[in-house]
Amino acid sequence: MALRALAAATSIAYVLAAATAQAQSMTVEAAAITGVSTDELAADAVQLRTFGDIAGGVRYFGELSWGWSSDADNDAFAAAYPYGNRVDVIEAYAEGIFHPHNVLFTARGGRFRTPFGIYNASDQAYTGFLRPPLIRYHEYSGISNQFLELGGDMTFGVPWLTVETAVGAPADVGHAVRTAGVDSVTRVQAYYGPLIAGFSYISSTPIVLEEDQTGRSRFTGIDLRWAHRGLQLRGEWITGRPYDGASTTGWYGDAILHAVSMGPVTAVARIERIAFDERAKSEAETTYRQTIGARVRLPLGFTVNVNVVHHAGDLDGYKPMSLDVGLMWSGRRSPM
Amino acid sequence: MRKSVRSWRNVFVLSLICSVASANGQTTADLHGTARAGDRPAPDTVVWLDAPNAPPLAAPPHALLDQRNLAFTPKVLVIRAGTLVDFPNNDRVFHNVFSFRDGKRFDLGLYPVGSKKRVLFDRAGLSRIFCNIHPNMAAYVMTVDSPYFARADESGAFTIPGVPAGTHRYHAWRPGAPDELTGTVATAGGAFAITWP
């Protein structure tokens, strides 16, 4: 299965290379992951992305994803991409980044990840965790890592303080997606020394899995990152209502240790909690999870990820303890 | 009239400086060369000359290793020991630049778009630079104990400016090559060709 994924990655990389021939500079990148979990599932995924400069300081980014899991209801390996056995366009946008006289201004148009909290694929998919935080998994009525916007996004400020606003239509991937409509996201980020803090707010159409789930979805979030001498501490606290009459509150805290003396090894640990409450149906669920693991960079673009996960609380279909192992390969080509 | 006197005085002073430089053996030349690997150009080859008597740096010079489009630019940077290298983040995503093997060891942590961090490369050696978040981001910083160095362009051509006249011992390195090449080169010696087998 891993070989099949690699072959697909290579083939589509060359197709994308031809399609983006208009760019002034271009990089094509492919990533493939194959993994197994003692939650009795296996998964494979391929991502292809191309990015570079177009003209006049404008850049482009495009990404395709394919993923398959033997248990699509389990969140193992779904840190940032869908596993529905189909090819999805994840992001496709053009963007200008300008910073004259220390002022920062960016403008983006197209299809992009919802800029709420710690939202980049880089932050969720490649840091060593093989599962998304509970509050960021689309099944659990929070903010999904698979939320996407089709619209525009602007950032304004100085490097230590920026305000970002996005307005668009939900364009999510996966089997739990928001309904059609208009949504908006605002994010404020401040940076001082080793500390980065953010505040986010989103007003959106809801994910509708049952007919009585109506009304706007509104969430507020605070995110923090602190990095010093190879230790990164980060986390998010997110609260809001996924639809009328329900509330979801969740948080997670990550420790990512990559001291210089550790060479290619990065150690990771996460604690998290999510609580869902729907009074009308007398449903109240709380789940806890702890994760420890490691990511090891190997030669030739390979990376091994190992996570040990402990679950507690109201989470059906999961064993109390799981071991996830993923082998990832990533390669890049810059024909221009 | 006064302007004409000043011009002649400037010419006289300039001639005097040149004469002194020549008397001290400071005549310099630009050293041009090419780097090849077999029958192909060897871009990003780094070439430097031994210079044990080179004057020390009066102040640390600055160099730039940019982070843009999920890549380091340039992929190979050559600097003199004592240079401050700026690592600006010109991407919308966070990067975590680090170096853990030979050469300078550091970990810059996270910093957002529009900001930069700085590292002093104070000792000669090769530093391999990575991003802990993006596995395909990699660059080399070659720090040399010499003011006479150059990096070959896409065609393999390079120029070391301001080399004192005479014969010098050279070193050459390129990414992926198993060994560093060494030898001697004379500023008046014609074509300077570096060839890996």
Interface residues (C-beta under 8 A of the other chain):
Chain A: S25 T27 E29 F51 G52 D53 R59 E95 I97 H99 N102 L104 T106 N120 S122 D123 Y126 T127 V158 P159 W160 T162 Q189 Y191 P194 I196 R225 A227 H228 R229 G230 Q232 H258 A259 V260 S261 M262 G263 P264 T266 R297 G301 T303 M328 S330 G331 R332 S334
Chain B: N69 L70 A71 N90 R92 V93 F94 N96 F98 S99 F100 R101 R105 F106 D107 G109 L110 Y111 P112 V113 G114 S115 F130 N132 I133 H134 P135 N136
